[in-house]
Amino acid sequence: MLLKTPSKEEACQMLLQGEKCNPGTWVQHSRYVAQAAELIASRHPDLDPTTACILGILHDIGRREGVTDLRHTVDGYHYLVNQGYPDAARICLTHSFIIKDIRAYSGKRDCSEADCQFLIDFLAQTEYTEYDRLIQLCDALSLPSGFCLIEKRFVDVALRHGMNDFTISKWKVYLQLKKDFETVIGQPIYILLPGIVENTFAFILPLG
């Protein structure tokens, strides 16, 4: 599957520019999502590691516009479309909706009515690709401090944004998504993610 994306260097520059506009933990989180995506894609027969990395770098680029919740998805989409990269732009939307319902979003619905309707229409007519699903998974494996067990990320999001009627259903879909990718790559995903033990359990392994 050939996608029109910026180069990895251009994506990194976009992220650096975004950090200047709105410094925050979202930048380091994006780097970890990109690293996880590249590692998993390198073992997946249908995915290109560089493309996966680029999409990971850019999935939260809408946060360049400021501290927002749902709106960051739409802001990122429009930013990358205006840059000429609609294939990358869709990741800004799809990464937040493992269930295709805006009511399932964890956070404030701080979009205009027009933007909410745009999201509803987009999700209804979009068939998720393996890249969409990969970034959804990697988003759920990455904290700003590093990689973690997916359950720790669930708790992290719930503590910051609360839970809703879709939360448990979303967790089940994420866990199945993890299993699906592990089946394809033929190994546990946690084996691929460096520092996951230390970051998950706040435990520093002794040297030597």
PAGU-779785 format. One record per atom (N, C-alpha, C): residue in three letters; z, x, y. Coordinates in steps of 0.001 Angstrom, whole numbers, padded with zeros to 6 digits, always signed. Layout:
AlaZXY ...
//
This chain:
Met+000000+000844-001193 Met+000000+000000+000000 Met+000000+000881+001246 Leu-001057+000798+002048 Leu-001185+001628+003244 Leu-000674+000854+004454 Leu+000294+001402+005143 Leu+000852+000757+006326 Leu+000544+001581+007563 Lys+000317+000887+008678 Lys+000111+001579+009939 Lys+001471+001810+010583 Thr+001885+003051+010598 Thr+003174+003422+011174 Thr+002995+004644+012064 Pro+003954+004906+012942 Pro+003917+006192+013647 Pro+004189+007306+012654 Ser+003938+008534+013045 Ser+004292+009668+012200 Ser+005811+009779+012162 Lys+006305+010571+011217 Lys+007748+010775+011121 Lys+008278+011411+012406 Glu+007526+012332+012962 Glu+007952+012998+014199 Glu+008005+011986+015344 Glu+007001+011112+015427 Glu+006989+010095+016480 Glu+008137+009115+016308 Ala+008422+008744+015065 Ala+009532+007820+014808 Ala+010860+008443+015222 Cys+011021+009731+014929 Cys+012245+010429+015328 Cys+012384+010475+016846 Gln+011268+010660+017543 Gln+011299+010656+019005 Gln+011665+009280+019542 Met+011142+008230+018915 Met+011503+006864+019314 Met+013004+006634+019159 Leu+013559+007155+018046 Leu+014990+006994+017821 Leu+015800+007764+018861 Leu+015357+008978+019195 Leu+016053+009762+020219 Leu+015992+009080+021580 Gln+014831+008508+021906 Gln+014698+007768+023159 Gln+015592+006536+023154 Gly+015654+005881+021988 Gly+016522+004714+021869 Gly+017980+005067+022057 Glu+018365+006237+021566 Glu+019745+006686+021723 Glu+020084+006930+023189 Lys+019112+007416+023961 Lys+019341+007612+025387 Lys+019523+006278+026104 Cys+018779+005271+025650 Cys+018885+003944+026261 Cys+020204+003268+025903 Asn+020643+003437+024669 Asn+021849+002764+024188 Asn+022530+003631+023132 Pro+023318+004621+023564 Pro+024002+005477+022590 Pro+024938+004653+021713 Gly+025026+005040+020437 Gly+025929+004314+019551 Gly+025778+004742+018105 Thr+026628+004167+017273 Thr+026640+004527+015856 Thr+025392+004052+015128 Trp+024625+003147+015733 Trp+023414+002641+015090 Trp+022403+003760+014837 Val+022461+004800+015654 Val+021486+005887+015521 Val+021728+006677+014235 Gln+022981+007073+014003 Gln+023271+007824+012784 Gln+023110+006935+011553 His+023469+005669+011675 His+023231+004720+010579 His+021744+004694+010220 Ser+020883+004669+011223 Ser+019439+004629+010985 Ser+018972+005878+010249 Arg+019551+007019+010591 Arg+019173+008261+009914 Arg+019563+008229+008435 Tyr+020717+007659+008141 Tyr+021125+007569+006734 Tyr+020262+006567+005967 Val+019927+005458+006605 Val+019026+004495+005965 Val+017697+005169+005644 Ala+017191+005958+006582 Ala+015927+006668+006381 Ala+016021+007655+005227 Gln+017125+008388+005159 Gln+017293+009375+004083 Gln+017367+008689+002724 Ala+018129+007604+002648 Ala+018232+006867+001385 Ala+016880+006310+000967 Ala+016152+005755+001926 Ala+014841+005180+001624 Ala+013881+006243+001097 Glu+013912+007411+001707 Glu+013029+008503+001278 Glu+013389+008968-000135 Leu+014677+009076-000419 Leu+015118+009534-001736 Leu+014731+008543-002835 Ile+014946+007265-002579 Ile+014622+006254-003584 Ile+013109+006141-003759 Ala+012384+006146-002636 Ala+010925+006020-002706 Ala+010282+007187-003447 Ser+010910+008360-003387 Ser+010345+009534-004058 Ser+010348+009377-005580 Arg+011114+008410-006066 Arg+011181+008161-007507 Arg+010563+006814-007884 His+009964+006173-006919 His+009358+004842-007130 His+007843+004996-007223 Pro+007215+004426-008244 Pro+005780+004648-008440 Pro+004879+004016-007383 Asp+005389+003035-006641 Asp+004539+002304-005703 Asp+004884+002534-004236 Leu+005783+003456-003964 Leu+006230+003669-002588 Leu+005986+005105-002146 Asp+005654+005266-000883 Asp+005454+006582-000289 Asp+006743+007008+000419 Pro+007331+008133+000050 Pro+008605+008554+000628 Pro+008576+008706+002150 Thr+007491+009247+002690 Thr+007418+009439+004144 Thr+007370+008104+004869 Thr+006576+007179+004363 Thr+006514+005843+004958 Thr+007875+005170+004899 Ala+008541+005279+003750 Ala+009866+004685+003595 Ala+010852+005271+004602 Cys+010786+006582+004780 Cys+011660+007256+005741 Cys+011416+006751+007157 Ile+010158+006640+007544 Ile+009799+006164+008887 Ile+010335+004764+009131 Leu+010171+003893+008146 Leu+010655+002518+008286 Leu+012178+002482+008402 Gly+012844+003372+007665 Gly+014293+003457+007784 Gly+014734+003917+009166 Ile+014033+004896+009700 Ile+014343+005390+011042 Ile+014254+004269+012078 Leu+013262+003407+011905 Leu+012932+002422+012950 Leu+013509+001026+012718 His+014202+000788+011610 His+014583-000590+011290 His+015497-001217+012327 Asp+016309-000416+013011 Asp+017238-000932+014023 Asp+016825-000548+015446 Ile+015568-000200+015646 Ile+015144+000341+016946 Ile+015326-000665+018075 Gly+015452-001941+017750 Gly+015707-002948+018783 Gly+017031-002749+019493 Arg+017918-001969+018903 Arg+019205-001720+019546 Arg+019061-000813+020764 Arg+017893-000275+020974 Arg+017625+000506+022179 Arg+017798-000350+023432 Glu+017677-001672+023276 Glu+017753-002587+024418 Glu+019183-002913+024832 Gly+020168-002479+024042 Gly+021556-002757+024408 Gly+022358-003264+023227 Val+023604-003631+023490 Val+024505-004105+022442 Val+024239-005590+022197 Thr+023564-005876+021108 Thr+023219-007251+020760 Thr+023436-007475+019271 Asp+023311-008722+018859 Asp+023433-009042+017439 Asp+022060-009420+016892 Leu+021823-010704+016686 Leu+020546-011141+016129 Leu+019364-010670+016980 Arg+019580-010608+018276 Arg+018473-010278+019181 Arg+017863-008903+018914 His+018634-008000+018319 His+018078-006653+018085 His+016885-006705+017134 Thr+016848-007697+016263 Thr+015726-007796+015326 Thr+014435-008126+016064 Val+014517-009092+016967 Val+013332-009512+017733 Val+012935-008436+018738 Asp+013932-007828+019389 Asp+013632-006757+020347 Asp+012902-005603+019663 Gly+013349-005232+018471 Gly+012692-004152+017739 Gly+011280-004512+017343 Tyr+011098-005747+016896 Tyr+009772-006214+016501 Tyr+008797-006108+017674 His+009188-006630+018811 His+008284-006630+019971 His+008035-005204+020478 Tyr+009052-004367+020420 Tyr+008880-002984+020863 Tyr+007816-002280+020030 Leu+007906-002395+018695 Leu+006956-001686+017838 Leu+005574-002330+017847 Val+005501-003627+018006 Val+004191-004270+018171 Val+003516-003747+019430 Asn+004275-003659+020514 Asn+003712-003152+021773 Asn+003308-001679+021670 Gln+003946-000947+020756 Gln+003577+000445+020520 Gln+002358+000564+019616 Gly+001928-000575+019053 Gly+000748-000578+018190 Gly+001037-000449+016706 Tyr+002272-000796+016297 Tyr+002656-000623+014898 Tyr+003235-001910+014304 Pro+002400-002928+014111 Pro+002901-004204+013568 Pro+003455-004083+012155 Asp+002925-003161+011346 Asp+003433-002995+009986 Asp+004872-002480+009995 Ala+005155-001581+010914 Ala+006525-001093+011045 Ala+007410-002142+011719 Ala+006826-002913+012612 Ala+007583-003905+013381 Ala+008242-004943+012480 Arg+007562-005329+011416 Arg+008108-006377+010551 Arg+009441-005977+009931 Ile+009647-004657+009720 Ile+010895-004184+009136 Ile+012079-004526+010035 Cys+011857-004536+011338 Cys+012928-004893+012272 Cys+013440-006310+012017 Leu+012571-007173+011536 Leu+012952-008549+011227 Leu+013456-008684+009798 Thr+012695-008168+008844 Thr+013005-008433+007444 Thr+014282-007758+006965 His+014671-006633+007585 His+015838-005921+007056 His+017118-006734+007179 Ser+017156-007681+008095 Ser+018369-008469+008331 Ser+018409-009781+007566 Phe+017357-010063+006801 Phe+017276-011379+006165 Phe+016924-011258+004692 Ile+017883-010766+003917 Ile+017658-010715+002478 Ile+017534-012129+001925 Ile+018167-013082+002615 Ile+017929-014510+002413 Ile+017157-014998+003633 Lys+016050-015660+003415 Lys+015155-016031+004516 Lys+015643-017272+005255 Asp+016753-017111+005931 Asp+017345-018221+006681 Asp+018166-017605+007797 Ile+017854-017934+009047 Ile+018576-017297+010152 Ile+020043-017703+010184 Arg+020388-018805+009507 Arg+021794-019197+009425 Arg+022597-018220+008584 Ala+021919-017439+007772 Ala+022594-016467+006912 Ala+022942-015178+007647 Tyr+022461-015020+008878 Tyr+022679-013773+009612 Tyr+024162-013557+009900 Ser+024627-012346+009703 Ser+026025-011994+009967 Ser+026147-011486+011399 Gly+026558-012336+012294 Gly+026680-011951+013701 Gly+026311-013110+014605 Lys+026344-012833+015900 Lys+026050-013873+016885 Lys+024554-014165+016947 Arg+024222-015415+017104 Arg+022830-015820+017260 Arg+022508-015793+018756 Asp+022322-014570+019279 Asp+022180-014385+020721 Asp+020720-014313+021166 Cys+019845-015034+020474 Cys+018429-015114+020844 Cys+018161-016405+021604 Ser+017071-016413+022321 Ser+016618-017648+022951 Ser+016158-018628+021874 Glu+016013-019879+022233 Glu+015516-020878+021281 Glu+014120-020503+020802 Ala+013307-019970+021701 Ala+011951-019578+021331 Ala+011974-018445+020315 Asp+012862-017466+020519 Asp+012955-016350+019584 Asp+013490-016805+018232 Cys+014451-017719+018242 Cys+014972-018253+016979 Cys+013863-018974+016210 Gln+013058-019734+016918 Gln+011966-020442+016258 Gln+010930-019451+015722 Phe+010691-018396+016491 Phe+009780-017348+016027 Phe+010284-016750+014716 Leu+011581-016462+014648 Leu+012165-015909+013435 Leu+012031-016870+012259 Ile+012321-018129+012502 Ile+012220-019143+011449 Ile+010796-019194+010906 Asp+009835-019226+011800 Asp+008424-019304+011392 Asp+007995-018034+010664 Phe+008415-016889+011184 Phe+008045-015611+010569 Phe+008571-015524+009141 Leu+009837-015846+008959 Leu+010441-015743+007637 Leu+009797-016721+006655 Ala+009429-017892+007144 Ala+008840-018910+006278 Ala+007474-018487+005747 Gln+006748-017714+006538 Gln+005374-017369+006143 Gln+005227-015937+005632 Thr+006332-015215+005523 Thr+006280-013808+005134 Thr+006705-013617+003685 Glu+005884-012926+002937 Glu+006240-012529+001580 Glu+006737-011088+001629 Tyr+007945-010858+001185 Tyr+008532-009533+001276 Tyr+007801-008533+000378 Thr+007581-007359+000921 Thr+006991-006258+000154 Thr+008109-005405-000432 Glu+007721-004436-001242 Glu+008708-003526-001806 Glu+009334-002659-000716 Tyr+008599-002404+000364 Tyr+009184-001674+001495 Tyr+010242-002517+002205 Asp+009959-003797+002403 Asp+010960-004687+003009 Asp+012248-004665+002194 Arg+012094-004817+000881 Arg+013264-004868+000006 Arg+013998-003523-000033 Leu+013229-002435+000022 Leu+013861-001109+000017 Leu+014756-000919+001235 Ile+014264-001264+002411 Ile+015066-001072+003624 Ile+016252-002024+003638 Gln+016101-003229+003114 Gln+017243-004133+002981 Gln+018335-003481+002142 Leu+017928-002872+001037 Leu+018894-002222+000160 Leu+019542-001020+000835 Cys+018739-000167+001438 Cys+019276+001048+002050 Cys+020178+000731+003234 Asp+019900-000341+003935 Asp+020762-000794+005027 Asp+022151-001133+004491 Ala+022202-001625+003260 Ala+023467-002014+002644 Ala+024166-000863+001930 Leu+023593+000314+001985 Leu+024196+001494+001353 Leu+024622+002539+002374 Ser+024415+002245+003660 Ser+024566+003285+004689 Ser+025491+002858+005819 Leu+026543+003604+005985 Leu+027413+003493+007152 Leu+027015+004590+008149 Pro+027460+004497+009387 Pro+027175+005588+010330 Pro+027760+006925+009883 Ser+028786+006869+009043 Ser+029428+008092+008575 Ser+028806+008640+007302 Gly+027891+007896+006684 Gly+027251+008371+005468 Gly+027028+007253+004464 Phe+026644+007642+003258 Phe+026365+006672+002206 Phe+027670+006149+001608 Cys+027608+004916+001077 Cys+028801+004319+000497 Cys+028417+003362-000621 Leu+029406+002996-001444 Leu+029177+001943-002414 Leu+028805+000664-001668 Ile+027926-000117-002242 Ile+027415-001287-001552 Ile+028531-002280-001220 Glu+029563-002329-002080 Glu+030671-003249-001823 Glu+031463-002858-000571 Lys+031548-001565-000292 Lys+032249-001133+000927 Lys+031474-001589+002167 Arg+030173-001544+002092 Arg+029350-002018+003206 Arg+029506-003517+003386 Phe+029607-004259+002282 Phe+029849-005699+002383 Phe+031115-005967+003198 Val+032179-005251+002861 Val+033457-005447+003542 Val+033357-005034+005006 Asp+032657-003918+005253 Asp+032465-003435+006626 Asp+031820-004506+007505 Val+030759-005120+007013 Val+030056-006157+007780 Val+030934-007395+007944 Ala+031638-007777+006879 Ala+032491-008967+006941 Ala+033635-008792+007939 Leu+034215-007599+007992 Leu+035303-007350+008934 Leu+034828-007382+010375 Arg+033611-006935+010608 Arg+033092-006892+011976 Arg+032496-008217+012430 His+031880-008941+011506 His+031137-010142+011897 His+031626-011437+011255 Gly+032569-011322+010326 Gly+033042-012512+009644 Gly+032121-012911+008503 Met+032473-014005+007839 Met+031689-014506+006719 Met+031166-015896+007051 Asn+030123-016313+006343 Asn+029597-017654+006537 Asn+029247-018254+005171 Asp+028639-019409+005178 Asp+028346-020115+003930 Asp+027376-019362+003029 Phe+026683-018374+003582 Phe+025672-017643+002818 Phe+026167-016292+002301 Thr+027362-015878+002715 Thr+027807-014511+002465 Thr+027817-014152+000979 Ile+028447-014961+000162 Ile+028542-014641-001267 Ile+027159-014636-001902 Ser+026319-015572-001506 Ser+024948-015607-002038 Ser+024196-014342-001663 Lys+024385-013867-000434 Lys+023727-012633+000005 Lys+024221-011445-000812 Trp+025514-011374-001051 Trp+026044-010265-001841 Trp+025396-010231-003223 Lys+025251-011395-003821 Lys+024640-011464-005158 Lys+023193-010983-005128 Val+022467-011348-004072 Val+021071-010921-003961 Val+020990-009405-003762 Tyr+021880-008863-002929 Tyr+021898-007408-002734 Tyr+022184-006676-004041 Leu+023140-007164-004800 Leu+023494-006511-006061 Leu+022339-006579-007056 Gln+021616-007711-007066 Gln+020457-007817-007943 Gln+019340-006892-007466 Leu+019192-006783-006157 Leu+018177-005898-005589 Leu+018430-004451-006010 Lys+019683-004051-005960 Lys+020056-002700-006396 Lys+019674-002500-007863 Lys+019990-003458-008699 Lys+019644-003362-010126 Lys+018132-003280-010322 Asp+017392-004066-009545 Asp+015933-004074-009676 Asp+015349-002694-009370 Phe+015830-002073-008300 Phe+015315-000744-007951 Phe+015736+000298-008987 Glu+016944+000173-009488 Glu+017396+001124-010504 Glu+016558+001007-011776 Thr+016149-000202-012109 Thr+015290-000394-013276 Thr+013952+000311-013083 Val+013399+000196-011873 Val+012097+000807-011604 Val+012181+002332-011581 Ile+013211+002882-010937 Ile+013287+004342-010810 Ile+013943+004994-012028 Gly+014564+004180-012874 Gly+015098+004696-014120 Gly+016389+005469-014020 Gln+017164+005234-012966 Gln+018454+005908-012840 Gln+019317+005187-011808 Pro+020636+005383-011861 Pro+021510+004771-010866 Pro+021216+005316-009468 Ile+021151+004434-008507 Ile+020851+004844-007135 Ile+021952+005739-006571 Tyr+023197+005491-006941 Tyr+024291+006286-006385 Tyr+024158+007773-006691 Ile+023493+008096-007797 Ile+023285+009505-008145 Ile+022449+010220-007085 Leu+021578+009469-006414 Leu+020659+010072-005447 Leu+021292+010322-004083 Leu+022395+009665-003786 Leu+022921+009659-002419 Leu+024015+010705-002245 Pro+023734+011772-001525 Pro+024723+012844-001364 Pro+025935+012393-000552 Gly+027107+012842-000967 Gly+028328+012564-000217 Gly+028875+011168-000387 Ile+028344+010415-001343 Ile+028756+009013-001448 Ile+030215+008879-001886 Val+030680+009774-002751 Val+032076+009712-003188 Val+033009+009999-002022 Glu+032719+011085-001303 Glu+033567+011467-000174 Glu+033595+010395+000901 Asn+032423+009834+001224 Asn+032375+008868+002308 Asn+032959+007519+001907 Thr+032724+007094+000677 Thr+033251+005807+000234 Thr+034772+005821+000182 Phe+035319+006911-000361 Phe+036762+006952-000605 Phe+037508+007835+000380 Ala+036787+008316+001416 Ala+037408+009193+002423 Ala+038123+010354+001739 Phe+037446+010946+000773 Phe+038040+012014-000045 Phe+037147+013243+000054 Ile+037726+014362+000390 Ile+036978+015607+000514 Ile+037120+016399-000782 Leu+035988+016620-001437 Leu+036010+017377-002677 Leu+036319+018848-002395 Pro+037122+019494-003235 Pro+037410+020927-003017 Pro+036171+021775-003272 Leu+036075+022867-002554 Leu+034954+023779-002745 Leu+035148+024572-004023 Gly+034010+024981-004622 Gly+034087+025820-005793 Gly+034219+025021-007084 
//
